[in-house]
Amino acid sequence: MIYSCTPCYDIFIDIANNLYCSMTGNHQVLKKSLNISSYTYETVAGVPGVTGSTARYLYNPYGIFVDTNFDLYVADCSNNRIQFFPLNQFDGTTLVGSTVPGTITLSCPTDVKLDADKYLFIVNTNNHRIIGSGPNGFRCIIGCSGSGAGSNTLNTPWSMSFDSAGNIYVTDLANNRIQKFILLYNKSRKFVKLIRIYFTTFYNHSTFLQYSKNSHRNNLETGWNYVCR
């Protein structure tokens, strides 16, 4: 698909069958069509091999998301921000971070998602929490009391996904587990993201999830080597 000397830490496939790859060590995001057999690809965000904090640059990008308009969202870890790149635009806009009034301060975000209502959700790794947006702006929704191994805490969360019901699944890296958080509806069936969060540990066994910094080149999702035995 894409051959490179640096690891691809996250991938995303858009509705047109284009593959995106977050090249963290090279500070760029690549794009390749899966409808053609060549190995050609293009840079759609960041300047290859160069770090920076201005609109055109990234600094250790991790999680990526592409919406139905083919706009790109990037968790720009070392710049502590979420960058937004409209289609065919190389200068990004900071959506979330300390430089954007009315948002929230981040510390190494490693994943970003949009839900069905186009609200942003962010894995704020170094603060051990999940950030969500809504009609009233951004706020912490999971892990709001600091790091830990309890039912309402995380320790170095790394990535997240939604299922078809809107529940959230989190890779809780330092706790060696995957967490499921069930979000409830109110009586009118309108989605209220902060009513309550239930907790389930899906996998929490040392022989199932292990991570190794020395083997991170073998994993496309997070940059860590998860081993299932």
C-alpha positions as a Markdown table, in Angstrom:
| # | Residue | x | y | z |
|---|---|---|---|---|
| 1 | Met | 0.0 | 0.0 | 0.0 |
| 2 | Ile | 2.4 | 2.7 | 1.3 |
| 3 | Tyr | 6.1 | 2.0 | 1.8 |
| 4 | Ser | 8.0 | 4.3 | 4.1 |
| 5 | Cys | 11.0 | 4.2 | 6.5 |
| 6 | Thr | 8.9 | 5.7 | 9.3 |
| 7 | Pro | 6.0 | 4.0 | 11.2 |
| 8 | Cys | 2.4 | 4.7 | 10.3 |
| 9 | Tyr | 0.7 | 5.2 | 13.7 |
| 10 | Asp | -3.0 | 5.5 | 12.5 |
| 11 | Ile | -4.9 | 4.8 | 9.4 |
| 12 | Phe | -8.3 | 5.9 | 8.0 |
| 13 | Ile | -10.2 | 5.0 | 4.9 |
| 14 | Asp | -12.7 | 7.6 | 3.6 |
| 15 | Ile | -15.9 | 7.0 | 1.7 |
| 16 | Ala | -14.1 | 7.2 | -1.6 |
| 17 | Asn | -11.7 | 4.4 | -0.7 |
| 18 | Asn | -8.7 | 6.6 | 0.0 |
| 19 | Leu | -6.2 | 5.4 | 2.6 |
| 20 | Tyr | -4.8 | 8.0 | 5.0 |
| 21 | Cys | -1.7 | 7.3 | 7.1 |
| 22 | Ser | -0.4 | 9.3 | 10.1 |
| 23 | Met | 3.4 | 9.3 | 9.8 |
| 24 | Thr | 4.2 | 10.5 | 13.4 |
| 25 | Gly | 8.0 | 10.5 | 13.2 |
| 26 | Asn | 7.9 | 12.3 | 9.8 |
| 27 | His | 5.3 | 14.8 | 11.0 |
| 28 | Gln | 2.9 | 14.4 | 8.1 |
| 29 | Val | -0.3 | 12.7 | 6.9 |
| 30 | Leu | -0.2 | 10.7 | 3.7 |
| 31 | Lys | -3.1 | 9.8 | 1.3 |
| 32 | Lys | -3.3 | 7.0 | -1.3 |
| 33 | Ser | -6.2 | 5.8 | -3.4 |
| 34 | Leu | -7.0 | 2.2 | -3.0 |
| 35 | Asn | -8.7 | 2.1 | -6.4 |
| 36 | Ile | -5.4 | 2.1 | -8.2 |
| 37 | Ser | -2.5 | -0.4 | -7.9 |
| 38 | Ser | 0.4 | 2.0 | -7.9 |
| 39 | Tyr | 2.4 | 2.9 | -4.7 |
| 40 | Thr | 2.1 | 6.6 | -5.3 |
| 41 | Tyr | 0.8 | 8.8 | -2.5 |
| 42 | Glu | 0.6 | 12.4 | -1.6 |
| 43 | Thr | 1.1 | 14.5 | 1.5 |
| 44 | Val | -2.2 | 16.1 | 2.7 |
| 45 | Ala | -1.0 | 17.6 | 5.9 |
| 46 | Gly | 2.3 | 18.6 | 7.5 |
| 47 | Val | 5.7 | 19.2 | 6.0 |
| 48 | Pro | 7.8 | 16.0 | 5.6 |
| 49 | Gly | 10.5 | 15.7 | 8.3 |
| 50 | Val | 9.9 | 19.2 | 9.7 |
| 51 | Thr | 8.2 | 20.1 | 13.0 |
| 52 | Gly | 6.4 | 23.3 | 13.7 |
| 53 | Ser | 3.4 | 24.9 | 15.4 |
| 54 | Thr | 2.1 | 27.2 | 12.7 |
| 55 | Ala | -0.8 | 26.4 | 10.4 |
| 56 | Arg | 1.1 | 24.4 | 7.8 |
| 57 | Tyr | 3.1 | 22.2 | 10.3 |
| 58 | Leu | 2.5 | 19.2 | 12.6 |
| 59 | Tyr | 4.5 | 17.9 | 15.5 |
| 60 | Asn | 4.1 | 14.2 | 16.1 |
| 61 | Pro | 0.6 | 13.7 | 14.7 |
| 62 | Tyr | -1.2 | 10.5 | 15.8 |
| 63 | Gly | -5.0 | 9.9 | 15.4 |
| 64 | Ile | -6.7 | 11.1 | 12.2 |
| 65 | Phe | -10.3 | 11.3 | 11.0 |
| 66 | Val | -11.8 | 12.2 | 7.6 |
| 67 | Asp | -15.4 | 13.3 | 7.3 |
| 68 | Thr | -17.9 | 12.9 | 4.5 |
| 69 | Asn | -16.7 | 16.2 | 2.9 |
| 70 | Phe | -13.1 | 14.7 | 2.8 |
| 71 | Asp | -11.9 | 17.2 | 5.4 |
| 72 | Leu | -9.1 | 16.0 | 7.7 |
| 73 | Tyr | -8.9 | 16.2 | 11.5 |
| 74 | Val | -5.5 | 15.5 | 13.1 |
| 75 | Ala | -4.6 | 14.9 | 16.7 |
| 76 | Asp | -1.4 | 17.0 | 16.8 |
| 77 | Cys | 0.2 | 15.5 | 19.9 |
| 78 | Ser | 3.3 | 17.6 | 20.6 |
| 79 | Asn | 1.5 | 20.8 | 19.7 |
| 80 | Asn | -1.3 | 19.9 | 22.1 |
| 81 | Arg | -4.1 | 20.7 | 19.6 |
| 82 | Ile | -6.6 | 19.3 | 17.1 |
| 83 | Gln | -5.9 | 20.6 | 13.5 |
| 84 | Phe | -8.5 | 20.8 | 10.8 |
| 85 | Phe | -7.5 | 20.6 | 7.1 |
| 86 | Pro | -10.2 | 21.3 | 4.6 |
| 87 | Leu | -10.0 | 19.3 | 1.3 |
| 88 | Asn | -6.9 | 20.4 | -0.8 |
| 89 | Gln | -5.8 | 22.9 | 1.9 |
| 90 | Phe | -2.4 | 22.7 | 3.4 |
| 91 | Asp | -2.8 | 25.3 | 6.0 |
| 92 | Gly | -4.7 | 23.9 | 9.0 |
| 93 | Thr | -7.0 | 25.6 | 11.5 |
| 94 | Thr | -6.7 | 24.8 | 15.2 |
| 95 | Leu | -10.1 | 23.7 | 16.4 |
| 96 | Val | -9.2 | 22.7 | 20.0 |
| 97 | Gly | -6.3 | 23.8 | 22.2 |
| 98 | Ser | -5.0 | 26.5 | 24.5 |
| 99 | Thr | -4.7 | 29.0 | 21.7 |
| 100 | Val | -8.4 | 28.7 | 20.8 |
| 101 | Pro | -10.7 | 30.7 | 23.2 |
| 102 | Gly | -13.7 | 28.8 | 24.4 |
| 103 | Thr | -12.3 | 25.3 | 23.9 |
| 104 | Ile | -10.2 | 23.3 | 26.3 |
| 105 | Thr | -6.5 | 22.7 | 27.0 |
| 106 | Leu | -5.0 | 19.5 | 25.7 |
| 107 | Ser | -1.9 | 17.5 | 26.6 |
| 108 | Cys | -0.8 | 15.2 | 23.8 |
| 109 | Pro | -4.1 | 14.2 | 22.1 |
| 110 | Thr | -3.6 | 10.9 | 20.3 |
| 111 | Asp | -7.0 | 10.3 | 18.7 |
| 112 | Val | -9.9 | 12.3 | 17.3 |
| 113 | Lys | -13.4 | 11.2 | 16.2 |
| 114 | Leu | -16.6 | 12.8 | 15.0 |
| 115 | Asp | -19.9 | 11.2 | 16.0 |
| 116 | Ala | -23.1 | 11.1 | 13.9 |
| 117 | Asp | -24.0 | 14.6 | 15.1 |
| 118 | Lys | -20.6 | 15.9 | 14.0 |
| 119 | Tyr | -19.5 | 16.5 | 17.5 |
| 120 | Leu | -15.7 | 16.1 | 18.2 |
| 121 | Phe | -14.4 | 13.6 | 20.7 |
| 122 | Ile | -10.7 | 13.6 | 21.7 |
| 123 | Val | -8.4 | 11.2 | 23.5 |
| 124 | Asn | -6.4 | 13.5 | 25.7 |
| 125 | Thr | -3.7 | 11.1 | 26.6 |
| 126 | Asn | -1.4 | 12.8 | 29.0 |
| 127 | Asn | -4.4 | 14.1 | 31.0 |
| 128 | His | -5.9 | 10.5 | 31.0 |
| 129 | Arg | -9.3 | 11.6 | 29.9 |
| 130 | Ile | -11.8 | 11.8 | 27.0 |
| 131 | Ile | -13.0 | 15.2 | 25.8 |
| 132 | Gly | -16.3 | 15.6 | 24.1 |
| 133 | Ser | -18.0 | 18.6 | 22.4 |
| 134 | Gly | -21.7 | 19.5 | 22.3 |
| 135 | Pro | -24.1 | 22.4 | 22.0 |
| 136 | Asn | -22.4 | 24.1 | 25.0 |
| 137 | Gly | -18.8 | 23.5 | 23.9 |
| 138 | Phe | -16.0 | 21.2 | 25.1 |
| 139 | Arg | -15.9 | 19.3 | 28.4 |
| 140 | Cys | -14.4 | 16.2 | 29.9 |
| 141 | Ile | -16.7 | 13.2 | 29.7 |
| 142 | Ile | -14.6 | 10.2 | 30.8 |
| 143 | Gly | -11.7 | 10.1 | 33.3 |
| 144 | Cys | -12.3 | 13.6 | 34.7 |
| 145 | Ser | -10.8 | 12.9 | 38.1 |
| 146 | Gly | -7.3 | 12.0 | 37.0 |
| 147 | Ser | -5.5 | 8.8 | 36.2 |
| 148 | Gly | -6.3 | 5.5 | 37.8 |
| 149 | Ala | -7.5 | 1.9 | 37.2 |
| 150 | Gly | -11.1 | 2.3 | 38.6 |
| 151 | Ser | -14.4 | 2.2 | 36.7 |
| 152 | Asn | -14.4 | 5.9 | 36.0 |
| 153 | Thr | -10.7 | 6.5 | 35.4 |
| 154 | Leu | -8.1 | 5.8 | 32.6 |
| 155 | Asn | -4.4 | 5.6 | 32.5 |
| 156 | Thr | -2.8 | 6.8 | 29.3 |
| 157 | Pro | -5.8 | 6.2 | 27.0 |
| 158 | Trp | -4.6 | 6.0 | 23.4 |
| 159 | Ser | -7.5 | 5.5 | 20.9 |
| 160 | Met | -11.3 | 5.3 | 20.8 |
| 161 | Ser | -14.2 | 4.2 | 18.6 |
| 162 | Phe | -18.0 | 4.3 | 18.5 |
| 163 | Asp | -20.3 | 1.5 | 17.9 |
| 164 | Ser | -23.6 | 1.8 | 16.0 |
| 165 | Ala | -25.4 | 2.7 | 19.3 |
| 166 | Gly | -23.1 | 5.5 | 20.1 |
| 167 | Asn | -21.2 | 3.7 | 22.9 |
| 168 | Ile | -17.5 | 4.5 | 23.3 |
| 169 | Tyr | -14.7 | 2.0 | 23.4 |
| 170 | Val | -11.3 | 3.2 | 24.7 |
| 171 | Thr | -7.9 | 1.6 | 24.5 |
| 172 | Asp | -6.7 | 2.1 | 28.1 |
| 173 | Leu | -3.0 | 1.6 | 27.4 |
| 174 | Ala | -1.3 | 1.6 | 30.8 |
| 175 | Asn | -4.1 | -0.4 | 32.4 |
| 176 | Asn | -3.8 | -3.1 | 29.7 |
| 177 | Arg | -7.5 | -3.1 | 28.9 |
| 178 | Ile | -10.2 | -2.0 | 26.6 |
| 179 | Gln | -13.0 | -0.1 | 28.2 |
| 180 | Lys | -16.7 | 0.3 | 27.0 |
| 181 | Phe | -18.7 | 3.3 | 28.1 |
| 182 | Ile | -22.4 | 3.2 | 27.5 |
| 183 | Leu | -24.0 | 6.6 | 26.9 |
| 184 | Leu | -27.7 | 6.9 | 27.8 |
| 185 | Tyr | -30.7 | 8.8 | 26.3 |
| 186 | Asn | -33.2 | 10.9 | 28.1 |
| 187 | Lys | -36.9 | 10.2 | 28.0 |
| 188 | Ser | -37.4 | 12.1 | 24.7 |
| 189 | Arg | -34.8 | 9.9 | 23.1 |
| 190 | Lys | -32.6 | 12.9 | 22.5 |
| 191 | Phe | -29.0 | 12.1 | 23.0 |
| 192 | Val | -27.6 | 13.6 | 26.2 |
| 193 | Lys | -23.9 | 12.8 | 26.4 |
| 194 | Leu | -23.5 | 13.6 | 30.1 |
| 195 | Ile | -26.4 | 11.8 | 31.7 |
| 196 | Arg | -24.4 | 8.8 | 32.9 |
| 197 | Ile | -21.5 | 6.6 | 31.9 |
| 198 | Tyr | -21.4 | 2.9 | 32.6 |
| 199 | Phe | -18.2 | 0.9 | 32.6 |
| 200 | Thr | -17.2 | -2.5 | 31.3 |
| 201 | Thr | -13.8 | -4.1 | 31.1 |
| 202 | Phe | -13.7 | -6.1 | 27.9 |
| 203 | Tyr | -10.1 | -7.4 | 28.1 |
| 204 | Asn | -8.0 | -7.2 | 31.2 |
| 205 | His | -5.5 | -10.0 | 31.1 |
| 206 | Ser | -1.8 | -9.7 | 30.9 |
| 207 | Thr | -1.5 | -12.4 | 28.3 |
| 208 | Phe | -4.0 | -10.7 | 26.0 |
| 209 | Leu | -2.7 | -7.1 | 25.8 |
| 210 | Gln | 0.9 | -6.2 | 26.0 |
| 211 | Tyr | 2.7 | -3.2 | 24.6 |
| 212 | Ser | 6.3 | -2.9 | 23.6 |
| 213 | Lys | 8.0 | 0.3 | 22.5 |
| 214 | Asn | 10.7 | -1.7 | 20.8 |
| 215 | Ser | 8.2 | -3.3 | 18.5 |
| 216 | His | 6.0 | -0.3 | 17.6 |
| 217 | Arg | 6.9 | -0.5 | 13.9 |
| 218 | Asn | 4.7 | -3.6 | 13.5 |
| 219 | Asn | 1.5 | -1.9 | 14.5 |
| 220 | Leu | -0.5 | 0.5 | 12.2 |
| 221 | Glu | -3.2 | 1.5 | 14.7 |
| 222 | Thr | -1.4 | 3.1 | 17.6 |
| 223 | Gly | 2.3 | 2.7 | 17.3 |
| 224 | Trp | 2.4 | 0.0 | 20.1 |
| 225 | Asn | 2.7 | -3.7 | 19.5 |
| 226 | Tyr | -0.4 | -5.4 | 21.0 |
| 227 | Val | 0.1 | -9.2 | 21.2 |
| 228 | Cys | -2.9 | -11.6 | 21.4 |
| 229 | Arg | -1.9 | -15.0 | 22.7 |
